[in-house]
């Protein structure tokens, strides 16, 4: 049976190249367990794997297939730190806590590599990332950021590149400068999803696809999760749906984590142009508020992502918008063939910091990584498992972050966000 995801249009290049993608059954009947996990992306599967390896009886349900949400359809860039720069966090939370959060993010990098190596998961890692400056007035800010990271955060891996070096490294004169990060890189995200699910299943986690949660309740001190064909009763629950939250199921995280659409196109192999475009093979993100992100990957294709295709609802529309964005940076690719085009939702928060909160007794919600979820979401799944098993509670650093709800309530917050993003997209062009 070929399953068509109800979540996102377009077959991604990741789906076409991931290799074997096992299907898991739908839940049929009631279950009792220690922990129930709602959401089969990076966070949920990582939590399930680490909980099961620690001997915890865990049941995980996913409304679509594992990786059909952001975890299997994202830009694949690991990044460094949180979405917000640590020096920008200092004014609110102080240096010590900002440094602790940055150190946790560095632990997340190490964990991803260690986990993949331990379990034989080919995540297709490629080293290096470039953060490019699209406006001249940002140059001094980026230059200073590299100095701050080396001096205050013990991170000497960022180097500021002037315009000429940036042009050579990106293969385009579009940018005014850039930061080169030699201590991070990019991966094939769907392979990590598939591999983490395998680890969780082999450790004893009960995994179910195409099983939406239709109600979340409590009875007799237990958490109950209702699905179309059975009820799960557990001591604890983890809600790990991120951008695919449902206010009717759990309104607190849905009010704090907003989904925004993001779109990616994969070009045909670049051929001779590959020698010029991103010759070092790094992934690239830019300084726009509405970030564009791209990389040369696989068989020398360009995978290019952005957000400005507000009305795109099918792969053809996505291709048209993405090709225009590619041509701004690489005019020689104005007519490039887009072989795959897909969309998905990214979970963002107001301060661009992760949302971690106990939303009701025994129920924890995790999400809102704001574009830095490839490594952070995996690691917060591990941190949740650590907290449950009593080893340590580094997740508390994220719980302590003051992440406000989006204004406007259920009715007006999405239109308000659309207006805000439109405004920022306009400012990005000025």
N, C-alpha and C positions, 0 to 999 in steps of 0.2 A: 504494500500500500504506500502510495506517495502522499505524505501529509502536507497540506498547504497551510502555512501559518496565518492566523487571523490578525497578526500584529502588524507586519511590515510588508509593503509592496516591494517587488523586485527580487530576483535571485542574486545574492551577493557573490562576488568573486571568491569569498571565503568558503561559501557552501560548495562552489564548483571545484575547489582544490583541497578541501579538508580531508579527503580520503573517507574511510569507513566511518559512518555516523550511526551508531546503534540506536534503535528505537526502544523506548521503555513503555511498559503498559500503562493504561489508565487505571486509577484506583477503582476497585469494584468490591465494596464491602467495608465494614467498619475496621478501624485500627486503634490500638492503644500503644502509646510510646512515651519515652521520656521527653523528647523534644520534637515538635513539628515545625518544619521549615516551609514557608510559602515563598516560592520563587526559585527557579532553576537557572539562575545566572551565576556570575562569578562568586558573589557573596554567599548565596544559599548553598551552592555545591561545595564551596570551600568549607563552610561551616559543617555541612553534612559529612564530608570526608574526615575532617579532624575530630568531630564528635564520635563518629563510628570507630575510628582508629583508637579512641580512648575508651571504647567499650560502652558508649551511650547508645541507647535504642532510639534511632532517629528515623522519622518519616518525612520525605520531601515531596511536595507537589508543585507542578508547573502547569500553567493554563495552556501553554502551547508546547513547543519542543524546547529542550535545553539549548540556550544560545539564540533563540529567535528574537529575544529582546536586545538591549544594548550590548550585552556581553559578547554576542557572536557577530555583531554587525558594526562595530566601532572602528575608529581610525587605527587601532593597534599600537598607539604610542604609549610608552610607559610613563614618560615625563619624570620630573623630579619634584619632590615635596607635594604640597597641596596646590590647588588651583590659585589660591591667594599666596603671594610671596610672603615668606616669614617675617621680613622686616615690616611689612604692612600690617601684620597681625600684632606686632609688639605693642602698639599703642593701646590695644584693647585687652590683651591677655598677658602682656609682659614677656620679657626675653626668655625666661626659663621655660615657660609653657610653650612658647613658639618653637624653641629649640627642641623640646621633647617631642612635639608633633613632627618636626622635620626629621628627627632621628627615627621615629616610628616609620615614616615614609621610606627612609633608607633601609630599614629592616625589611620593609615590604619588597623592595628590589631583590635583596638577598634571598628572601623566602621564595620568590617566584622562580629564581634560577635553581635553588636547592630542591624545591618541590618537583620541578620538571625533571631534573637530573635523577632524583631518587626513584621516580616512578616511570621513567622512560618516556616522557611526553616530549615530542618534537614540537616545540612552540615556534620554530622558525625565527629564532632571535637574530636580529641584525643590530650592530652597535651604532650609537651616535644619534644625537638630536640637535637640530638648529632651531633657535627661536628668533625669527626674523622681524626686523623693525620696519613697518610699512609707512611710518610718518617720521620726518626728520626731528620733530620736537621730542620724540621719545628716546633719542640716541643717548643723551646723558644719563637718563634713568636706567637704561639697560647696562650701560657701561658701569655705573655705580653698583648695580645689583651684583655683577660678577665680583667686584671688590668686597662687598658686604658678605657674600656667601663664603668667600675664602677667609676673611678676617674674623667674622663673628660666628659662622656656622660650620667651620672646619670642612668646607666643601671647596677644594681647589680645582675642581674639574670643569668649571665654567671659564671660557675665554671669550672676551669681546673681540669681534672681527669688524674691521672698518669696511667701508663700502666695496672697495675693490676685491678684498678677500671674500666677502660675502657673495659677490657676483660670481666669482670662480666656484665657490662651494655649492651655490644654489643652481648655477647655470642660467642666471637671469640678472639683469641690472635693475630690477623692479624695487629692491629693498635698499634702505639707507645704512644698514649694518645688521649685526646679528650676534647672538650668543651661541657658542658651540659648547655642547655638553658631552663630554667623552665618557661619562659614567652612567649612561642610560641607553635606551635603544627602543626597538619596536619589534612586534611579534605578529604571529598569525593567531588572532584571538579565539577563533572557533576551535582550533586544535587544542587550546588550553581548556576550553569548556568541555570538550569531548573527553579529554584525558582526566580532568578532575571528576567528572561523572563516573568514569570507569573506576577510579581510585575509591570513590565513595561507595559504589556498589560492591566492589571486592572486599571492602572493610565491613560490610554488613548493613549499610544504610538501605532503607526501602525507598526506591525512587519511582516516581510516577509522573508521566507526561500527560498532556491533554486533560488535565484535571484542575479546573478552576476552583478556587475557594469562593463559595457563595455566601457564607456567613461566618462570623467570628464571635464566639461567645465564651461564657464561663459558667461552670456548674460544679458544685461540690468542691471548690478549690482547684479545679482543673480547667484548662483551656480546651475549648471545643472548636473544631474547624469543620464546617459542613461543606460537602462537595456534592455534585449531582448524583453520585452513586455510593455514598458512604460518609460516615462521620469519623473524624480523628480526634481522639481524646489524649491530651498530653499534659505533663507538668509545666512545660514552658513552650513558647512559640517565638519563632524568629520570622519577622516580615521582611523579606528581602526582594521586594518587587521594584524598588527604585522608581523609575519614571513611569512605570505601569501600575501605579497605585490606584486604588478604588476608594473614593471617599465614603461610599456606602458600606464598604467592608471595614475600613479603618481610617477615620477622618483626620487624625492628628498628623500622621506622616504625609497624607495627601495634601494637607494645607501647607506643609513646609517644603515639600519637594515638588517642583513644577516640571512637567515634561515639555521640552521643546524639540521640534523636529530638526534632524540633521540628515544630510544627504551625501552620498559618496558615489563617485563614478570611477570605474577602472578602465584605463585605455587599453588598446591593443599594444603588444610589445613595441617598444620605441625604436628598435633597430639601431641604425647608425647614430641617431640623436642621443642614445643612451650614454655615449661617452661624454657628452656635454652636460646633460641634466643630472644634477645631484651626483657628481662623479664619486663622492665618498660613501654614498649609500645611506646617508642619515635620513631620519624622518624630520619633517619641518612643520612648525606651527608659526603663526604670525601674531602680531601685536594688536590685532583687531579685538574689540570687545566681543563681536560675533566672529569667533576665530575661524580661520581657514587652516586646514591641516592636510599635508600631502607627503608622499614618499614614493620612491621607486622601489619596487618589491617584486618578489617572485621571479617571473621570466622577463624582468625589466619592463614591467608596466608601471604607469603612474597611477597611483590610487590617490584621488583628490576629493577632499570633503569640505563642505561649507554649509551655510544655513540660509542663504538669501532666497532660496526657491520656496517662497511662502505658499504658493498655490500648487506646487508640484504634487501630483497624486498618482503618477504612474511612471515607470522607468523612462519612457520617452521624454516626458517633461523634465525629469531629473537630469537626463543627459544634456538637454538643451541648456539648462541653467549652469550646470557644472562646466560644460565646454567653454562658456563665456568667461567663467572665472579662471579657468586654466589659461585661456588666451591672454588675459591681462598680464600674467606672469611669463608665459611662454608663447609669444605670438606665433612661433613656428608650429605650434600645436593647435592652431585655430580650427583646423578641419580634422583633427585626430578622431579616430573611431573609438567610441565608447562601447566596450563589449559587455559590461555589466553595470547596472545602476540600481541603487537601493537606498532605502530610507530607514530611519529608526528614531527613537526618542531618547534624549539625554536628560537625566535628572539633575536639575540645578537647584541651588538654594540662594536666598537673598545675599548672604556674604560670601558665596562660592566656597563654603566649607561643608564638610560632610555632616549629615543629620543622623545622629544616633540618640535614641531616647527610649526609655521604658514607657510605652504609651498606655499601658494598663497593667495590672498585676500579672506578672509572668510573661508579658508580651513585650518584646523589644523590636524596634524598627530601625533599619539601617539603609541609608541611601544618600542621594544628593551629592555625588562626588564631583559634579560640575566640570566634567571633562577629564578628570584624573582618575578614572575608575579602573583602568586596566590593572594596575598593581594594587591600588588602595582597596578596591572592593574585595579582591581575593584575600588580602591580608586581614581586613576587618572580619571576614568570615572565620579566619583562624583565631582572631582575638576574641570573638564571641565564644568559640569553643573553649578557649582558655578560661574565660570568665565562668562558664557553666561548670567546667570540671574543677574549678577552684585553684588552678595553677597560679594565675596572676590576673590582674584586671587593667591592662593597658587601654582597654576600650573606654575606660572612664575619662581619659583625656578628650575623647570625642564627645562623650556625653556632656562634658562641662562647657563645650562651646555654646555660645548664645546665638542660636540660629532662629531668627523670628519667622513667623508665618508670613506668607505673601498677603498683601492687603487686598481687600475687595471681596473676601468671602468666596463661597463656591460659585456665585453667579458672575462676579465681575473680575475675579483675579486673572483669568485667562485672557479676556480682552485687554486688560491693563498691561499684562506682560507682553502681548503682541504689539501694543502701541510702544512700549518701552524698547523692545528689541528693534522695531522699525526705526525708532529715533536713534538708537545706538548705531545701527547699520548705516544710517545717513551720516552720522558724525564720523564713522570710520572712513567714509569716502571724502570728507572735506580736508 
